[in-house]
Structure formats: C-alpha cells, structure tokens
Amino acid sequence: MTTTAMTTAVDQPIRTITVGVDTHSKVHHAAVLDDCGAMLGERRFTTDVRGYQELLDWAADFGIINAVGVECTGSYGAGLTRHLLAAGVDVVEVNRSHALVRSRSGKSDAIDAEAAARKIMSGECKSPAKDTSGSVEAIRNLHLVRDSAVKSRTAALVQLRDVLVTAPDELRHRLDAKTLQAKAMQAKSLRPDMARLHEPEQAVKYALRDLGRRIFDLTVEINATDKHLTRLATDVAPTLMALPQVGPVSAAQLLVTAGQNIERFPSEAAFARLCGVAPIPVSSGKTSRMRLHRGGNRQANKIIYLIVICRLRYDPRTQAYRDRKRALGHSTADAIRSLKRYVARELYYALKKDLTMA
C-alpha cells in the first residue's frame, strides 16, 4: 500500500449510523441508515441472546451506533432493549406508524424497521425506552397478577349473584348474608349430592359451591399479592406512599406508568400528558374553556381521579380548594379537572425523588 492510500484510509471519518428495529415474537427485523438517511442494509435476527448480539455486531460493522429505535419495547422488544442497554447503546422507544402512513408507503418488516430509524433521525421519537431491569419491573408483574385476580373475582361474584337469582327459594334463603363476598363464603360450604347432579337443585348447589371456592381462593391470592406490593412499593417509593390517599395499589400503577427511568419525562407536563390530565383548549366563538385531553395511560388517569375523589372527601385542603372554585362560579367538575392536574404534578415530583434515589 502506498503512503497516499494509507493517509486516505486514516483520514476517512468514521460513519455514524441509526438503527431501526421492527419487533416480533420469533424474529426482529433491523435496518441501518447513515447520517444522511441513506439505507445501508437490513436483515432479520432471532429473538434470543445470540440474535441480539448478532444484531449489535452486524450494525456496528457499518459505523458508530448513534441510537437504536425499537418498536414495542414493553412487549416483543423488551429482551432486545435490555440487551442493548446493558451494552451501553441508547435505545429510543418508537411508536407504530399511523394507518394512513402505512396505506401510503405499504407494510413490511423492512419498511417498518426503516421507518423506526427515520423517526429517530427526524426527532419525531426521542423518548428513552423503559428500563425493565429494576424493581419497578418486579412491581409491574405483581400488579399484573393482582389485576387479573381482581377481574376474575369480580366475574365470579357476578356469576354467583346471577345463579342465586334463579336458585330455589330454600337456597336463596340459606345464603342470607348481606354482601356477595359473604354469600360466597356461605356457598363454598354447600354439599351437593354428586349422584343427583341431573337434578337442577343439586346442580345449583354444585355451581354455587365451586363459585364460592373460586372467590375464596382468589381473595387469598389478592391479599397475598397486596402484602408483597405494599412491601415493594414502600421500599421503592416511600415519598410517593407518604402522599395523602396514595395506597400500595395506586403507587404500583403509577410506578409502572412512569417506569424505572423517570428521566424519560423532561418535565411534569410530559408526565401529565401521559396520564391524560394535560389541559387543552376547546374554545370556539364566544366560548372560552379548557378540558383535559383524553389520551395517555387510562389506568394512571383512573388512579389520579380516585386520589382526587378521596381527597375531596377526607382532605381539608382539597375541600377548601373546591369551595373556592365554586365561589368563583366554577362547577365541581371544573374543580376536579384542576385538581387532577395538581395531583399529577405532586405525583411526578414524588416519583422523581424516589426513582432518582433508587
């Protein structure tokens, strides 16, 4: 090699690349773009540790990785996201394309991977992916189990109530407790004659007994999960748990919504937007008013609403604020909307303090 050729090779700048990944359950499709937006390559990789490392090595051959845009970082892309973060690569969460965009440019894994990379380069998507390697991920899994058990218990209680409506009078009078939960505890001790299940009365006894046992078992499961959630939420977010009307279940949902890396939110307004409590104008003509936008995480929005309603009942400061709003001619609904935004601000700074210290 001549001296001129060596100088040219040494002086050549190192290329910066952006990677986009379309995630699926079995394979991930990656695309690499240079800093000018030109496509350098695209390829499929398996969804295991070996495939993740192959994707990282393959992309690094094109140049220095600026960032990797990953779709579905909380589901199909969770494993890849953890691997990339552990390798020190910046991972950006990319939203799926709008249906109108897909109808214009078509739909394929390669197109989606390229679109993910271009969204990072344009600045459309710039939020860091959720960190799923900390205590918040553990809380998420426990909260998921509890939520499923509560829904199943509610369905079983409704079925118990419906069966009792058409049950024989003797059985309805026998299960005379005041609440459905107490009726379920009575029903689980029924003893149907298994040899006479062809008779409606014995079949009703069997149904009520099994529903009662199911409700009892689910209640035990919920109570056990609540104990674990209380311990974890208290350890991870003591400041959040100390706020008025914030219990372990509410704290767990807020932690899951925020994620382990609270720095994903540049401001309290961004957190309020995610929780669906950011005010937006809805003025027209002579009408000038604001409302809360209806997007964002609806479970977090529900938790904030319940906190506000409980504070209106028990917290003197919140009651005084509602009374001041009424004196100014505003409705109770207007006061609740304002309080939801205030509570979101309070929750954000409590979460930021707890998760920054964690």
C-alpha positions in Angstrom: 0.0 0.0 0.0 1.3 3.4 -0.9 1.7 6.3 1.6 -1.1 8.2 -0.1 -3.5 5.3 0.2 -2.7 4.9 3.9 -3.2 8.6 4.6 -6.6 8.5 2.8 -7.7 5.5 4.9 -6.6 7.1 8.1 -8.2 10.4 7.4 -11.5 8.9 6.4 -14.1 9.9 9.0 -15.9 7.2 11.0 -19.6 6.9 9.9 -22.4 7.4 12.4 -25.5 5.2 11.9 -29.0 5.0 13.2 -30.7 1.6 13.6 -34.4 0.8 13.5 -35.9 -2.5 14.6 -39.4 -3.9 13.9 -40.0 -6.4 16.6 -42.0 -9.7 16.6 -42.2 -12.8 18.8 -39.9 -15.0 16.7 -37.7 -12.6 14.7 -36.7 -9.0 14.7 -36.1 -7.0 11.5 -33.4 -4.3 11.7 -32.5 -1.6 9.2 -29.4 0.7 9.3 -29.3 4.3 8.0 -26.3 6.6 7.7 -26.3 10.2 9.0 -27.7 11.4 5.6 -30.6 9.0 5.7 -29.3 6.5 3.1 -30.2 2.9 3.6 -27.1 0.8 4.4 -28.6 -2.6 5.0 -31.5 -4.6 6.5 -31.6 -8.1 8.0 -33.6 -10.4 10.3 -32.4 -11.8 13.6 -33.7 -14.3 16.0 -35.3 -13.2 19.3 -32.7 -14.7 21.7 -29.4 -13.6 23.3 -27.5 -14.9 20.3 -29.7 -13.0 17.9 -29.5 -9.8 19.9 -25.7 -9.9 19.9 -25.6 -10.7 16.2 -27.8 -7.7 15.5 -25.5 -5.5 17.6 -22.3 -6.8 15.9 -23.9 -6.5 12.4 -25.0 -2.9 13.0 -21.6 -1.9 14.4 -19.8 -3.1 11.2 -21.5 -0.1 9.4 -20.1 2.5 11.9 -20.7 4.0 15.3 -24.3 3.5 16.5 -26.0 6.8 17.4 -29.2 5.2 18.7 -31.5 2.3 18.1 -35.2 2.8 17.6 -37.2 -0.2 18.9 -40.9 -0.8 18.5 -42.9 -2.4 21.4 -40.1 -2.0 24.0 -42.6 -3.2 26.6 -43.5 -6.4 24.9 -41.8 -8.1 21.9 -38.8 -5.7 22.1 -38.3 -6.0 25.9 -35.5 -8.6 25.7 -33.6 -6.7 22.9 -34.0 -3.4 24.8 -32.4 -4.9 27.9 -29.5 -6.4 25.9 -28.8 -3.1 24.1 -29.0 -1.0 27.3 -26.6 -3.4 29.0 -24.2 -2.9 26.1 -24.3 0.8 26.6 -26.4 1.6 23.5 -29.0 4.4 23.5 -32.5 2.9 22.9 -35.4 5.1 21.8 -39.0 3.9 22.1 -40.7 4.1 18.7 -44.5 4.2 18.2 -46.1 2.2 15.5 -46.9 4.1 12.3 -50.3 5.5 11.7 -52.6 3.6 9.5 -52.7 6.4 6.9 -48.9 6.3 6.6 -48.9 2.5 6.2 -51.6 2.8 3.5 -49.4 5.2 1.5 -46.0 3.5 1.8 -47.0 -0.1 2.2 -46.4 -2.5 5.1 -43.5 -4.9 5.5 -40.9 -5.6 8.2 -38.2 -3.9 6.3 -40.4 -0.8 5.7 -41.3 -0.7 9.4 -37.7 -1.0 10.6 -36.6 1.8 8.2 -39.5 4.0 9.4 -38.4 3.4 13.0 -34.9 4.6 12.2 -36.2 7.7 10.3 -38.4 8.6 13.2 -35.3 9.0 15.4 -33.4 11.0 12.8 -36.3 13.4 12.4 -36.8 13.8 16.1 -40.4 12.5 16.0 -39.5 9.9 18.6 -36.9 10.8 21.2 -38.1 9.3 24.5 -35.7 6.7 26.0 -37.1 3.2 26.3 -38.4 2.0 29.6 -35.8 0.3 31.8 -37.2 -3.1 32.7 -34.3 -4.4 34.8 -35.2 -2.8 38.1 -37.6 -3.1 41.0 -40.4 -1.4 39.0 -40.5 -4.3 36.6 -41.0 -6.6 39.6 -43.9 -4.4 40.8 -45.4 -4.5 37.3 -45.5 -8.3 37.3 -47.1 -8.5 40.7 -49.6 -5.7 39.8 -50.5 -7.6 36.6 -51.2 -10.8 38.7 -53.3 -8.9 41.2 -55.3 -7.1 38.4 -56.1 -10.4 36.7 -57.2 -11.9 40.0 -59.4 -9.0 40.8 -61.1 -9.2 37.4 -61.6 -12.9 37.8 -63.1 -12.5 41.3 -65.4 -9.8 40.1 -66.6 -12.1 37.2 -67.2 -14.9 39.7 -69.1 -12.7 42.1 -71.4 -11.5 39.2 -72.0 -15.2 38.2 -72.8 -16.1 41.9 -75.3 -13.3 42.0 -76.9 -14.4 38.7 -77.1 -18.0 39.8 -78.8 -17.0 43.1 -81.5 -15.1 41.1 -82.9 -18.3 39.7 -81.9 -20.7 42.5 -84.6 -22.5 44.6 -86.1 -20.4 47.4 -84.5 -22.7 50.1 -81.0 -22.0 48.8 -81.6 -18.2 48.4 -82.9 -18.0 52.0 -80.0 -20.1 53.2 -77.4 -17.8 51.7 -78.7 -14.7 53.6 -75.5 -12.7 54.1 -75.6 -9.0 53.3 -72.8 -8.9 50.7 -71.9 -11.0 47.7 -68.5 -11.7 49.3 -70.1 -13.1 52.4 -72.6 -15.1 50.4 -69.7 -16.7 48.6 -68.2 -17.7 51.9 -71.5 -19.4 52.8 -71.8 -21.0 49.4 -68.4 -22.7 49.5 -69.6 -24.9 52.3 -72.6 -26.3 50.4 -72.6 -30.1 49.8 -74.3 -31.1 46.6 -75.2 -34.8 46.0 -72.8 -35.8 43.2 -75.1 -38.7 42.3 -78.0 -36.4 41.7 -76.4 -33.7 39.6 -79.1 -34.3 36.9 -81.5 -32.5 39.3 -81.5 -28.7 39.0 -81.3 -28.1 42.8 -78.1 -30.2 43.1 -76.5 -28.6 40.0 -77.2 -25.2 41.5 -75.6 -26.3 44.8 -72.6 -27.5 42.8 -72.3 -24.3 40.9 -72.6 -22.1 44.0 -70.1 -24.2 45.9 -67.5 -24.0 43.2 -68.0 -20.3 42.6 -67.7 -19.7 46.4 -64.4 -21.7 46.5 -63.1 -19.8 43.5 -63.9 -16.5 45.1 -62.3 -17.5 48.3 -59.1 -18.7 46.6 -58.9 -15.5 44.5 -59.3 -13.4 47.7 -56.5 -15.3 49.3 -54.3 -14.7 46.2 -55.2 -11.0 46.1 -54.4 -10.5 49.8 -51.1 -12.3 49.5 -50.1 -10.2 46.4 -51.2 -7.0 48.3 -48.7 -7.7 51.0 -45.8 -8.1 48.5 -46.9 -5.0 46.6 -47.1 -3.0 49.9 -43.5 -4.0 50.8 -42.1 -3.3 47.4 -43.9 0.0 46.9 -42.8 1.2 50.3 -39.2 0.2 49.6 -39.1 1.7 46.1 -41.3 4.8 46.6 -41.5 6.0 50.2 -42.2 9.6 49.2 -45.0 8.6 46.9 -46.5 6.3 49.5 -46.5 9.2 52.1 -48.8 11.3 50.0 -52.5 11.6 51.0 -54.8 8.9 49.6 -52.0 7.1 47.8 -52.0 3.4 48.7 -49.8 0.5 47.5 -52.0 -0.4 44.6 -52.2 3.2 43.4 -48.4 3.6 43.9 -47.8 0.4 42.0 -49.8 1.6 39.0 -48.1 5.0 39.0 -44.6 3.3 39.2 -45.5 1.0 36.3 -46.7 4.0 34.2 -43.6 6.1 35.0 -41.0 3.3 34.6 -37.7 2.8 36.4 -36.0 5.6 34.5 -38.1 8.7 35.4 -35.7 10.8 33.3 -37.8 9.7 30.3 -40.1 12.6 31.2 -38.4 16.0 30.6 -41.0 17.8 32.7 -44.1 17.4 34.8 -46.1 18.5 31.8 -44.9 15.4 29.9 -46.0 13.2 32.8 -49.4 14.9 33.0 -49.8 14.3 29.2 -49.0 10.6 29.6 -51.6 10.4 32.4 -54.3 12.1 30.4 -54.6 15.2 32.7 -52.9 17.8 30.5 -55.3 20.7 29.8 -56.0 21.6 26.1 -58.1 24.5 24.7 -61.6 23.7 23.4 -62.7 27.3 22.7 -65.0 28.3 19.9 -66.7 31.6 19.1 -67.8 33.2 22.4 -67.0 30.1 24.4 -63.5 30.0 26.0 -62.7 27.0 28.1 -60.2 24.2 28.7 -60.6 20.4 29.1 -58.3 17.5 29.8 -57.2 15.6 26.8 -58.5 12.0 26.6 -55.3 10.2 25.5 -52.5 8.8 27.6 -52.5 5.9 30.0 -56.0 5.4 31.2 -55.1 3.3 34.2 -52.9 6.1 35.5 -55.7 8.6 34.8 -58.1 6.4 36.8 -55.7 6.3 39.8 -55.3 10.1 39.7 -59.1 10.6 39.5 -59.6 8.2 42.5 -57.0 10.1 44.5 -58.8 13.4 43.8 -62.2 12.0 44.8 -60.8 10.5 48.0 -59.1 13.8 48.9 -62.4 15.7 48.3 -63.9 13.5 51.0 -61.1 13.4 53.6 -58.5 16.2 52.9 -59.4 19.7 54.2 -57.1 21.5 51.8 -58.7 19.8 48.8 -62.2 20.6 50.1 -61.2 24.3 50.6 -59.9 24.5 47.0 -63.2 23.1 45.7 -65.2 25.6 47.7 -63.1 28.5 46.3 -63.7 27.3 42.8 -67.4 27.1 43.4 -67.4 30.6 44.9 -65.8 31.8 41.6 -68.7 30.3 39.6 -66.9 27.1 38.5 -68.6 23.7 38.8 -67.4 20.7 40.8 -66.3 19.0 37.6 -64.1 22.0 36.8 -62.5 21.8 40.2 -61.8 18.1 39.8 -60.1 18.8 36.4 -57.9 21.3 38.0 -57.2 19.1 41.0 -56.2 16.2 38.7 -53.5 18.4 37.1 -52.3 19.5 40.5 -52.1 15.9 41.8 -50.2 14.8 38.6 -47.6 17.5 39.4 -47.3 16.3 43.0 -47.0 12.7 42.0 -44.4 13.5 39.4 -42.0 15.1 41.8 -42.5 12.4 44.4 -41.8 9.7 41.7 -38.7 11.7 40.5 -37.3 11.9 44.1 -37.9 8.2 44.8 -36.7 6.8 41.5 -33.7 9.1 41.3 -32.5 7.9 44.7 -33.2 4.2 43.8 
